[in-house]
Amino acid sequence: MTLYLLDTNVLSNLSKPRPSPSVLAWCHRLRPRNWCIAQCTIIEIRRGIKILYLKGERGRADALNNWFDELLALRPRIIALNDHIIDVFTDLSLIPELQNVFAPSPGKYPARVGRDLEIAATAIVMNASVVTLNVSDFLAINNHVRLPGLFNPDTDQWLVRPRRRGTEPAEEEGHWDMHRRLSTKIIKQ
């Protein structure tokens, strides 16, 4: 069974008056136990709603707030930060080529905070496939640490195919082993 970690943009797409039909259809096929969201996704969505209130867009903010409350009433599996996720996130954030993913818009208010590294770290630790509509940051991350899977539901395309559990050759590194190797490399620099 593949575990799917839904990126914020997938959930945001579902909140639109006219969500993508392919994203909607793909999400309807999911079983509740097969998907989860990262804690940072909750923060991103709540922050977006509060920014709308600050901009005076009360009607839109209220509608999104109601939608989000309904989503949370479904009691989705929310993956909280833990020591392992923090370790992987910290190591990813120190990779020079991923700095634009870590801090994509410094100096802008309200600053756009890059959560893709945190979502990737959560996926690596949970051995979950990332489901996103914007694959570019995750492909960049995958160039340094292999993601357990990367899927775009709008195009119905796997960009990083998940390995079946129990079918990886014993001599091949698992995701956590790759992280440990990356961590050691960063510490030596």
C-alpha positions as CSV (number, residue, x, y, z in Angstrom):
1,M,0.0,0.0,0.0
2,T,1.3,3.4,-1.0
3,L,1.0,6.2,1.5
4,Y,0.3,9.6,-0.1
5,L,1.4,12.9,1.5
6,L,-0.7,15.6,-0.1
7,D,1.0,18.9,-0.8
8,T,-0.7,22.1,0.2
9,N,-1.4,23.0,-3.4
10,V,-3.5,19.8,-3.9
11,L,-5.7,20.7,-1.0
12,S,-5.9,24.3,-2.1
13,N,-7.0,23.2,-5.5
14,L,-9.9,21.3,-3.9
15,S,-11.0,24.5,-2.2
16,K,-11.5,26.3,-5.5
17,P,-15.0,27.0,-6.9
18,R,-14.0,24.9,-9.9
19,P,-11.2,22.5,-8.9
20,S,-9.3,20.5,-11.5
21,P,-11.5,17.6,-12.5
22,S,-8.5,15.2,-12.7
23,V,-7.3,16.2,-9.2
24,L,-10.8,15.9,-7.8
25,A,-11.3,12.5,-9.4
26,W,-7.9,11.3,-8.1
27,C,-8.7,12.4,-4.6
28,H,-12.1,10.8,-4.6
29,R,-10.4,7.5,-5.3
30,L,-8.2,7.7,-2.2
31,R,-9.0,5.7,0.8
32,P,-8.8,7.6,4.1
33,R,-6.0,5.5,5.4
34,N,-3.9,6.0,2.3
35,W,-3.3,9.7,2.6
36,C,-2.0,12.2,5.1
37,I,-0.9,15.8,5.3
38,A,2.2,17.3,7.0
39,Q,1.8,19.6,9.9
40,C,3.3,22.5,7.9
41,T,0.4,22.2,5.5
42,I,-2.0,23.1,8.3
43,I,0.2,26.1,9.0
44,E,0.4,27.2,5.3
45,I,-3.4,27.0,4.9
46,R,-4.1,28.8,8.1
47,R,-1.5,31.5,7.3
48,G,-3.1,32.0,3.8
49,I,-6.5,32.5,5.4
50,K,-5.2,35.0,7.9
51,I,-3.4,36.9,5.1
52,L,-6.7,37.2,3.3
53,Y,-8.3,38.7,6.4
54,L,-5.4,41.2,6.7
55,K,-6.0,42.2,3.1
56,G,-9.6,42.8,3.8
57,E,-10.9,39.9,1.7
58,R,-13.3,38.7,4.5
59,G,-15.7,36.9,2.2
60,R,-13.0,34.8,0.6
61,A,-11.3,34.2,3.9
62,D,-14.5,33.1,5.6
63,A,-15.3,30.6,2.7
64,L,-11.8,29.1,2.9
65,N,-11.9,29.0,6.7
66,N,-15.2,27.0,6.5
67,W,-13.8,24.7,3.8
68,F,-10.7,24.1,5.9
69,D,-12.8,23.4,9.1
70,E,-14.8,20.8,7.0
71,L,-11.6,19.2,5.8
72,L,-10.3,18.9,9.4
73,A,-13.6,17.5,10.5
74,L,-12.8,14.5,8.3
75,R,-10.0,13.9,10.8
76,P,-7.2,13.4,8.3
77,R,-3.9,11.9,9.4
78,I,-1.7,14.8,10.2
79,I,2.0,14.1,10.5
80,A,3.5,16.2,13.2
81,L,7.1,17.3,13.3
82,N,9.4,14.9,15.1
83,D,13.1,14.5,15.7
84,H,13.6,12.4,12.5
85,I,11.7,14.9,10.3
86,I,13.6,17.8,11.8
87,D,16.9,16.1,11.1
88,V,16.1,15.4,7.5
89,F,14.7,18.9,7.0
90,T,17.7,20.5,8.5
91,D,20.1,18.5,6.3
92,L,18.0,19.4,3.2
93,S,18.0,23.1,4.1
94,L,21.8,23.1,4.2
95,I,22.2,21.9,0.6
96,P,23.4,24.9,-1.4
97,E,21.4,24.1,-4.5
98,L,18.2,24.0,-2.5
99,Q,18.4,27.4,-0.9
100,N,15.8,28.8,-3.2
101,V,13.4,26.1,-2.0
102,F,14.2,26.9,1.6
103,A,13.7,30.7,1.3
104,P,12.0,31.4,-2.0
105,S,11.1,35.0,-1.5
106,P,13.2,36.8,1.1
107,G,12.4,40.4,1.7
108,K,8.8,40.2,0.4
109,Y,5.9,40.9,2.7
110,P,4.1,38.8,3.6
111,A,7.1,36.5,2.9
112,R,6.4,33.3,1.1
113,V,7.8,30.6,3.3
114,G,9.1,27.5,1.5
115,R,7.5,24.4,3.0
116,D,8.5,22.0,0.3
117,L,11.7,20.9,2.1
118,E,9.6,20.1,5.2
119,I,7.1,18.2,3.1
120,A,9.9,16.3,1.5
121,A,11.5,15.5,4.9
122,T,8.1,14.3,6.1
123,A,7.7,12.1,3.0
124,I,11.2,10.6,3.4
125,V,10.7,9.8,7.1
126,M,7.2,8.4,6.6
127,N,8.2,6.6,3.3
128,A,5.2,8.4,1.7
129,S,4.8,9.5,-1.9
130,V,4.5,13.3,-2.4
131,V,1.4,14.3,-4.3
132,T,1.8,17.8,-5.7
133,L,0.7,20.0,-8.6
134,N,4.1,21.8,-8.7
135,V,6.8,19.2,-9.1
136,S,9.8,21.4,-9.8
137,D,11.0,21.9,-6.2
138,F,10.5,18.2,-5.4
139,L,12.4,17.1,-8.5
140,A,15.3,19.4,-7.3
141,I,15.1,17.8,-3.9
142,N,15.0,14.3,-5.5
143,N,18.3,15.1,-7.3
144,H,20.0,15.1,-3.8
145,V,17.9,12.6,-1.8
146,R,15.6,10.1,-3.5
147,L,12.0,10.8,-2.6
148,P,9.9,7.7,-1.8
149,G,7.6,8.8,-4.7
150,L,6.4,11.9,-6.6
151,F,3.0,12.1,-8.3
152,N,1.1,14.8,-10.1
153,P,-2.6,14.1,-9.9
154,D,-3.4,16.8,-12.5
155,T,-1.4,15.0,-15.2
156,D,-1.8,11.5,-13.6
157,Q,2.0,11.1,-13.9
158,W,4.6,9.5,-11.6
159,L,7.8,11.5,-11.7
160,V,9.5,9.3,-9.1
161,R,8.0,5.9,-9.0
162,P,7.5,4.4,-5.5
163,R,9.2,1.1,-4.8
164,R,7.0,-1.6,-3.5
165,R,7.6,-2.3,0.1
166,G,9.7,-5.4,0.7
167,T,10.9,-5.5,-3.0
168,E,14.0,-3.3,-2.7
169,P,17.2,-5.3,-3.0
170,A,19.0,-5.7,0.3
171,E,22.2,-4.1,-1.0
172,E,20.3,-1.0,-2.1
173,E,20.0,1.9,0.3
174,G,16.7,2.8,1.8
175,H,15.5,6.4,2.2
176,W,16.7,6.7,5.8
177,D,20.2,5.3,4.8
178,M,20.4,7.9,2.1
179,H,19.6,10.6,4.6
180,R,22.3,9.4,7.0
181,R,24.8,9.5,4.2
182,L,23.7,13.0,3.3
183,S,23.9,14.1,6.9
184,T,27.5,12.8,7.2
185,K,28.5,14.6,4.0
186,I,27.1,17.9,5.2
187,I,28.7,17.6,8.6
188,K,32.1,17.0,7.0
189,Q,31.9,20.2,4.9
